[in-house]
Amino acid sequence: MRQKTVLNLSPNILPFKLDILPSTAYLVGGAVRNILLSSEQDYIDLDIILPNFVPKIAKNIAHSYHVNFIILDSKRSIIRIIFREGTIDLAKQNGNNIDKDLQQRDFTINAIAYSFHKQQIIDSSEGLRDLQLKTIRMINVKNLQDDPLRLIRAYRQASQLNFIIETKTRHAIKKLSSCISQVAVERIQTELSYLLQNFNGNDWLIEMKKDNLLRFVFSDLNQNNLCYLKQVNRKVLLLINKLKYNELKVLFGFNDIRDIYNNTLVKKVKLLCLLSQNPEIATRQLTYLKYPKNAIKILPLILEKTLLIGKEKNLQKEIYSIFLETGKNFPVFALFSLVKNINNELIFELIYRYLNPHDKLAHPHSLITGHDLITHLKIKQGQQIGKILNYIRIAYIEEKIFTKKEALDLAEKIHSTM
């Protein structure tokens, strides 16, 4: 893990010598904002704009320092140079001067520029004042219309920076909410991801629902979904108070407990809260948002498991099925079940079983393998092998069999009835 540091507005933050840049170069965007806020960063991520010659300057830097570069957008001349310390994005200035470029940005706090050569801050939209007021304020309505993703970005940045959204800006966003349908779903998913992994993200997602920004993605979002969302951080705190540090580390898979509220497990549970609680509809929502195939497969399965819990007469069989089908995503199932207040006593029993590597239900031992079945029963590989192995595992868990011979004998009986 990299050491986090606070950068300052100085040429020293550049991983190359300043004289390689023209005097018309400006540091802009989130980098300036974060430095002025004294935000800790574990890598360099700088945006620099130039009036012209972007490809030439980028190639010169890359060649001089023996690093690679990537053309992100050839039309707008956006090039990323990759250093060991982080990335530098060079882009062509919009308009014929720095003020015109800044006036085309989304919010005042992101419309501050810094000249390394002049050691001067350019702030034509009073972004410095809004940083002090901890306020997200738009430059103008047209800038939001030009890129409607900025509507969501306001809530994301309010969440990350612990800012408020200025009233006039929020009213404008609400009026423009239908424009979200024009945005590529991949970009929406990225912004949602930032919100889901932030401690304050829950509150701002609820505000987004109030302002109609989620209806195009989660069309049947209702009060129950929002109640679940409010419970997530509370249930994480419950687990922190109930479990030992090493148990939390196993369950959440974190490297640093300070990251417990924004790790992958919590992020998945928050997403489950937003989805339709109907697994089929949830599958369609995840597919629409272009989530990875494994997420489209496992999250609706977890929804289904939470709906069915307690309905199986054979409790051991039900518990085994939960562990078998959720696999490494069992912690997601467990936290989401706690969020939904589904039989907390049983869920904690399952959690303690999962944390015990010797538990037969959570980590079943296989007396025989698929290869053993193929050899002993003289059958071909296929679905029936999986079914037979499942029967064998359940019999072992229920202590009906104890040895490999007993398992093979049972496999013969099962196979004869198929």
C-alpha positions, 0 to 999 in steps of 0.5 A: 500500500502506498503512503498517502501524502498531501501535495502542494501547489509547487513545481515539485509535484511534477515528475518531470522538470518544469521547463519542459512545459510552456508558460501557458500550461495550467494545472486544472480540475480535481488536482487543484481542488484537492491540493487546496483542500489539503486532501491526502493522496496515495498517487499523483493524478494531475490534469494539465491544459495547454493551448496547443502542441499537446501531442508534441509535448507529451511525446517529448516528456515520455521520450525524455523520461523513458515512460509510456503514454496513451492517447485517451481522445485524439479529437480533443488531444487528451494524452495520459503519460504514465509515471511510476508515481502516478499519471499526468493527463495533458489536454488541449485548452477549450477556448483561446484563453484559460478563463474561457476554458474554466467557464466551460467546466462543471462546478466552481470548485473544479474551475480553478487553475494554477500556473506553475510558471507564474505561481498564480491561481486563476479563479474567475468563478469564485471556486475558492470561496465555495471550497471554504463554504464546502459547497458544490455550485454550478458554473451555469445550467448550459454546462450541465446540459452539455454533459448530463453526467455532471448531474450525478457527479454533483452528488458523488463529489458532495459525498466524497468531499462532505460538501453540500449542493447549493440550492439553485444548483440542486433545483437546476439538476432536478429540472434536468434529471430527464437528461440522464437518459442521454448518458452512456450507462458505463459512465453512470455505472462508474459514478454509482460505483464511487457513491457505493464505495463512499461512507456518505454515499448512502445519504446522497443516493437517497437525495438522488432518489428524491431528485429523480436521478435514479429512475432511469436506472432503478425504475422500481426503487421504493421506500423499502430499498431506501430503508435497506440502504440506511441500514448498511453502515449500521449493520457494519458497525454491529459486526465491528462490535460483535466480531474480533479483529481477525474475524472481521478481516476474514469476513470483509477481506480488508487490509486496513480496518479504516477501509471497512465501510468502503470495501468491495463487500459493502459496495455489493451490499449497497448495490443489492439495496438499490436493485429490485428485490425480484431476482429476474428484474435485478438481473435485467437491471445489472445487465442494462448497467453492463455489470460484469457477468459474475455480478449479474450471476451472483447478486440475483442469486443472493437476492433469491437466497434471502427470499427463501431463507427459513422455508426449507424444512431441513435446516442443515440442508438449507445451510449447506445450500447457502454456503455451496451456492454463495461460495466466496460471496457468502459475506455479501449474503450475510451482511445483506440478510442482516440489513434486511433483518432476516433471522439475525440469530441464524445469520450470526450462526452462519457467520461463525460457521463460515469463520470456522475453517473446520465447520463441515457445513461451511467448508465441507470435506469431500470423501470422493471426487468426480474422477472417483465416480467416473472410475467406480461407476464407469460413467461419463462426465456430465451433470449427474456427477455433480448431483451425486457429489451433492447427495454425498456431501449432504449425507456426510454432513448429516453423518450418515456416511464417514468413509470413502467406501461408504460414499462410493456405496451410496453413489451406486445406490443413487446412480441406480435410481437415476 
